[in-house]
Amino acid sequence: MECPICYDTFENNTYLKYELKNGFNSKFLCMICSTVLHPDDVKQSLNDEKLFKIYEKFTIRRSLNDDRETRWCPSTDCEWAVVGDITCNSCPEIECQKCFKLYCYNCKNQWFANHDCVEKKFVTLISRVAKQCPSCDTPIAKIEDGSCNHIQCSYYFFDAIADASLKQWISLILSIIILSVKE
C-alpha cells in the first residue's frame, strides 16, 4: 500500500470487515486518498482467510455480473456461472458443469421439454416497469404497499429510490397471463 495513511487506516481493518459483512459494492477505496486497494493489500489488512474468501467471492461475482454473456445456474444451491458467447443465442440449452442441470441461455431459467422462453417475455416486461440498480444494473422495483420509497438491491445491497406503482405491477402480471393464454 503506497499511501501511509491508507495503511494506518486499514491496520485495524474495521472498515473492511464492516463492508464485507454488509455486502460491499465492488471495490475497496482508501477513505483518505480514494485509491482502490489492491487485493494483496486487502488480504494483508484483513489477516483473516474466511473474510478474504468472502472478498474474493464478491469480487469474482461482480466481474462476472458485469459481463452480459454470463449466465448463473438457476438451481438454488448452485453458484456456477457459464460465460457464453454469440453462438449461445441460436442454441440456448446450457448444462451446468457443477450440478449438471439444464437451463436456458436466453431467459436464464431451468430448461424443460418444448422450452419457448415465456420467461424471457416476462423479463422484458419487468424491464419496462423496473429501474436498474445504479450499482449492478439488476432490475429493482417497489410494490405500492404503503411503505416508504426506500428499497435495497438484493444483490449488492445498493440503496435506491423506487417509484413503480401497484397499478404497473398488476398491469405487468395481467399482461403475462394474457400472453400465456394466447400461446
C-alpha positions as CSV (number, residue, x, y, z in Angstrom):
1,M,0.0,0.0,0.0
2,E,1.6,3.3,-1.1
3,C,-0.4,5.7,1.0
4,P,0.9,5.6,4.6
5,I,-2.5,7.0,5.7
6,C,-4.2,4.1,3.9
7,Y,-2.0,1.6,5.7
8,D,-2.6,3.2,9.1
9,T,-6.3,3.4,8.5
10,F,-6.7,-0.2,7.4
11,E,-4.3,-1.6,10.0
12,N,-7.2,-2.4,12.3
13,N,-9.4,-3.4,9.3
14,T,-12.7,-2.3,10.9
15,Y,-13.9,-0.7,7.7
16,L,-13.0,-3.7,5.6
17,K,-14.8,-6.1,7.9
18,Y,-17.9,-3.9,8.1
19,E,-18.1,-3.6,4.3
20,L,-17.7,-7.4,3.8
21,K,-20.3,-8.3,6.3
22,N,-22.7,-5.8,4.8
23,G,-22.3,-6.7,1.1
24,F,-19.9,-4.3,-0.3
25,N,-20.5,-2.9,-3.9
26,S,-17.3,-3.6,-5.8
27,K,-14.0,-2.1,-4.7
28,F,-12.5,-1.0,-1.5
29,L,-11.3,2.6,-1.6
30,C,-8.9,4.3,0.8
31,M,-11.1,6.6,2.9
32,I,-8.4,9.3,2.7
33,C,-6.9,9.3,-0.8
34,S,-9.7,7.3,-2.7
35,T,-7.1,4.9,-4.1
36,V,-8.5,1.5,-5.0
37,L,-7.0,-1.1,-2.6
38,H,-5.1,-3.9,-4.3
39,P,-6.4,-7.4,-3.4
40,D,-3.0,-8.2,-1.8
41,D,-3.4,-5.2,0.5
42,V,-6.9,-6.3,1.4
43,K,-5.7,-9.8,2.2
44,Q,-2.8,-8.4,4.3
45,S,-5.1,-5.9,6.1
46,L,-7.8,-8.4,6.8
47,N,-5.4,-11.1,8.0
48,D,-8.5,-13.4,8.1
49,E,-8.8,-16.2,5.4
50,K,-12.5,-16.6,5.9
51,L,-13.2,-12.9,5.3
52,F,-10.8,-12.8,2.4
53,K,-12.7,-15.7,0.7
54,I,-15.9,-13.6,1.0
55,Y,-14.0,-10.7,-0.6
56,E,-12.8,-12.9,-3.5
57,K,-16.3,-14.3,-4.0
58,F,-17.9,-10.9,-4.2
59,T,-15.1,-9.6,-6.5
60,I,-15.4,-12.6,-8.9
61,R,-19.2,-12.4,-8.8
62,R,-19.1,-8.7,-9.6
63,S,-16.8,-9.2,-12.5
64,L,-19.0,-12.0,-13.9
65,N,-22.2,-9.9,-13.4
66,D,-20.6,-7.1,-15.4
67,D,-20.3,-9.5,-18.4
68,R,-23.6,-9.5,-20.2
69,E,-22.9,-13.0,-21.6
70,T,-22.5,-14.7,-18.2
71,R,-25.4,-16.9,-17.0
72,W,-25.8,-18.2,-13.5
73,C,-27.1,-21.6,-12.8
74,P,-30.8,-21.3,-11.6
75,S,-30.5,-24.1,-9.1
76,T,-30.9,-22.7,-5.6
77,D,-27.9,-24.5,-4.1
78,C,-25.6,-23.9,-7.1
79,E,-23.4,-20.8,-7.7
80,W,-21.9,-21.9,-11.0
81,A,-21.6,-19.4,-13.9
82,V,-21.2,-20.0,-17.6
83,V,-19.6,-17.3,-19.7
84,G,-21.4,-17.6,-23.1
85,D,-20.9,-16.2,-26.5
86,I,-22.9,-15.1,-29.5
87,T,-23.5,-18.8,-30.6
88,C,-25.5,-19.4,-27.4
89,N,-28.4,-17.4,-28.7
90,S,-29.0,-19.9,-31.5
91,C,-28.5,-23.0,-29.3
92,P,-29.8,-21.8,-25.9
93,E,-29.6,-25.1,-23.9
94,I,-26.8,-24.9,-21.3
95,E,-25.7,-27.6,-18.9
96,C,-24.3,-26.5,-15.5
97,Q,-20.9,-28.1,-15.1
98,K,-21.3,-28.3,-11.3
99,C,-24.8,-29.7,-10.7
100,F,-25.5,-30.8,-14.3
101,K,-28.9,-29.2,-14.5
102,L,-30.0,-27.8,-17.8
103,Y,-31.1,-24.2,-18.2
104,C,-31.8,-21.6,-21.0
105,Y,-29.1,-19.1,-22.0
106,N,-31.8,-16.6,-23.2
107,C,-34.2,-16.5,-20.3
108,K,-31.8,-17.9,-17.7
109,N,-34.3,-20.3,-16.3
110,Q,-34.3,-24.1,-16.0
111,W,-34.6,-25.9,-19.3
112,F,-37.6,-28.2,-19.9
113,A,-39.0,-30.1,-22.9
114,N,-40.5,-27.7,-25.5
115,H,-38.9,-24.7,-23.8
116,D,-40.1,-21.5,-25.5
117,C,-38.7,-18.7,-23.3
118,V,-42.0,-17.4,-22.0
119,E,-39.9,-16.3,-19.1
120,K,-37.9,-14.1,-21.5
121,K,-41.1,-12.2,-22.3
122,F,-41.7,-11.8,-18.5
123,V,-38.1,-10.4,-18.1
124,T,-38.8,-8.0,-21.0
125,L,-42.0,-6.8,-19.4
126,I,-40.3,-6.4,-16.0
127,S,-37.6,-4.3,-17.6
128,R,-40.3,-1.9,-18.7
129,V,-41.6,-1.4,-15.1
130,A,-38.4,-1.7,-13.1
131,K,-35.5,0.6,-12.7
132,Q,-31.9,-0.6,-13.0
133,C,-29.9,-0.7,-9.7
134,P,-27.3,2.1,-10.2
135,S,-24.6,-0.2,-8.8
136,C,-25.2,-3.5,-10.6
137,D,-27.9,-2.9,-13.2
138,T,-30.2,-5.5,-11.6
139,P,-33.9,-4.6,-12.2
140,I,-35.4,-3.3,-8.9
141,A,-38.9,-2.0,-8.2
142,K,-41.2,-1.3,-5.3
143,I,-44.7,-2.6,-5.0
144,E,-47.1,0.1,-3.7
145,D,-48.0,-1.2,-0.3
146,G,-48.0,2.0,1.8
147,S,-44.3,1.7,2.8
148,C,-41.7,4.3,2.1
149,N,-40.0,4.6,-1.3
150,H,-36.6,3.4,0.1
151,I,-35.6,0.0,-1.4
152,Q,-32.4,-2.0,-1.4
153,C,-31.0,-4.1,-4.3
154,S,-31.0,-7.7,-3.1
155,Y,-27.8,-8.5,-4.8
156,Y,-25.4,-5.7,-4.0
157,F,-27.4,-4.1,-1.2
158,F,-27.2,-0.7,-3.0
159,D,-29.8,1.7,-1.7
160,A,-32.2,3.2,-4.3
161,I,-35.5,5.1,-4.5
162,A,-38.3,3.3,-6.3
163,D,-41.4,4.7,-8.0
164,A,-43.1,1.6,-9.6
165,S,-46.7,1.7,-8.6
166,L,-49.1,-1.2,-7.8
167,K,-51.0,-0.5,-10.9
168,Q,-47.9,-1.0,-13.0
169,W,-47.2,-4.4,-11.3
170,I,-50.9,-5.5,-11.7
171,S,-50.7,-4.5,-15.4
172,L,-47.5,-6.4,-15.8
173,I,-48.9,-9.6,-14.2
174,L,-52.1,-9.4,-16.3
175,S,-50.0,-9.0,-19.5
176,I,-48.1,-12.1,-18.7
177,I,-51.2,-14.1,-18.0
178,I,-52.8,-12.8,-21.3
179,L,-49.6,-13.7,-23.3
180,S,-49.5,-17.2,-21.7
181,V,-53.2,-17.8,-22.6
182,K,-52.8,-16.6,-26.2
183,E,-49.9,-19.0,-26.8
